[in-house]
Amino acid sequence: MALDHAQRALRLSGESNPRIWRLFAAAEAELGRFDAAIDAAEKALRLAESQNNVALARTLESNIALFRNASPLRDINQATTSER
């Protein structure tokens, strides 16, 4: 269900919002689809970088590292401390 909501949010955003891509990546990782999570997080990272959002880019790099270690992003608030 979370993945469905994230997919819908992506469509509604025109797939241009890196935070929504991050949410989608987290949903993929929660389902154990780490390759898909990495792909989505890397898209988010490219978008964040193109928008000069350094804090979000750092967070996404950290998220990608988690996904590469087959770890889901369970507490999205805890993992965004660099964005604050």
Order of alpha helices (4+ residues) and beta strands (2+ residues): alpha-alpha-alpha-alpha
